[in-house]
């Protein structure tokens, strides 16, 4: 049995709390203070919250693999999907760009061609996923590679730019402290 352990979703919860705070303030200003310019802010934040919900609900899932079935539960909606191993085609690795460079994500594919992708940075014990899927007998379908011949250059640029952004942030904070 394999169970993926999710990282605590600090970013997601902070963003959800921030959007909730903006919605409460905008609703208060709109209804009680009658400041009509907050209606566009309210609409924008509600749309951003919907996009946030769709994106993070699909990228952060709970996975439990047993000897006979796989259980996938989405984070925000709580929607639970159970599949018997015979109802699955298998799993594959998909190359992707990440803020750290170049990574491979595991995708589980059903017989109905539904794809469940598990993103590496969202889980603590991600390295146990592939051996666990092979151990229960799920077929490995191969690797989906990025087609760009410059993919390693783009990955390097992404990794360097992420490091520079973090370094710049810390330098700005250091300059604030030294003032």
N, C-alpha and C positions, 0 to 999 in steps of 0.2 A: 504494500500500500504506500502510495506517495501522496503527500499533501503539500501543496505550495504554501509557504508562509509569506504573507504580504508584508512589505515594509509599511510602517505606520504612515498614512497619507497626510503628512503635515501640510504640504503645499495645497492639496485639494481642500482640506478642512479650513485652512486660512483663507483661501479664495472664496469658499462657500460662506464663511463668516463675514468676510468683507462685503460680498454682494448682498448678503442679508442685511447688514448694517446700512448700506446705501439705499436699499429698498425701504427700510423702516424710516430713515431720515427723509427720503423723497416723498413717501406717502404722507408723513406728518406735515411736511412743508406744503404739499399739494392740498391736503384736506383741511388742515387747521389754520395754516398761515395764509392760504390762498395765493401762494406764489406759483404762478402758472408755468414758469420756466423749468420747473422740476418735472413736468410731465415727460419731456424728451429724455431726461436723465433716467427716469423710471422705466420708460420703454427700452432704452438702450441696455440698462442693467438686467432687466428681465430677459431680453434676448441673449445677452452674454451668459446669463445663468443657464439658459436652456442649452446653449452650445457647450458650456462647461459640463453640464450633466450628461449630455450625449457622449462627449469625448472621453471623460473620465470613467463613465459607466462601462464603456467598451474597452478601455485600456487597463482596467484594474479589476480582475476577476479572481474568485476563489476556485481552486481546482483540487479535487480529490480523485485519485485513481485507485480503484480496487481491482481485485482479480477478475471481476465480471463486468464492471461498469465504470463509467467516468461521470463525475458530477461537476458541473460548472455553474457557479453562482455569481451573478453580476453584483457589483458593489453597491450602487445607489438604489437601483430598482428592486434588488433582492430576487430577481427572476432566476429561477433554478431550472437548469436543463440537465436531464439524466440521459445518458446514452449507453446502451449495451456495447461491448467491444465489437460485436458482429455488425453493428450499425455504423461503424467508423471505417473510412478508407485507410486512415493512418495518420502519420504526422510528417511534417517537413520542416526544414530550416529555411528561413527567409532572410537574406542579407538586407541590412537597413543601415541608415545613418543615425547616429546618436550624438548627444552632446559630447561624448568622449571619443568619438571617431566612428569606427566601423564595427557593427555587431551583427549577430545572427539571432533571430527570434524564432521560437517554436510555434508552429501553427498546426492545430488539430483539425482535420478535415472529415466531415461526416459523409455518408453515402449520398446525401441530398446536396452536397457541395456547400454546406455551411462551413464557414471558416472561423475558428476561435484562435486568436493570436495572443500569445503570452509574452509581454515585453520584459526584457531581462532586468531592467533597473527597478521594477516594481516588486521584486520578490527577494527574500533573504536566502532561500535555499534553491535557487534556480538551477544550480549545477546537478541536482538530484533528479531533475525532470526527465531528461533524455534517457538515462539508464532505467528509470522507473517505467517509462513508456515501453521501452524495449523488453523489460522483464515481464510485463503483463501480456506481451505478444502483439503489441500494436505495430503495424508495418511502417518502416521508414520509407518515405516516398522520394527522398532526395533533397537537394538544395535548390532554392529559387535564387538565382544570382542576379545582381543588378547588371544591367546591360552596358552601362557607361564604361568606356575604357579609361576614364579618368577617376574612377570611383575611389581609389586609394588617395588621390590628391584631394578630392572633396572631403574625404574623411579626415585627412590631416588638417585641412583648413578648418573644419568644424571643431576638431579637438583643440587646435591652437587658439582659435577665436574664443572658445569657452574659457580656456585658461587665462587668456588676456582679459576677458570681461571680469572674471573673479579677481584677478590681480588688480585691475583698475578699481573695482569696488573697494577692495581692502586699502588701496592707496588713498582713495578719497576719504575713507573713514579715519585713516591715520592722520591725514592733513587736518581733518576736523578736530581731532584730539590734540594736535600740536598747536592749534591756534590759541 
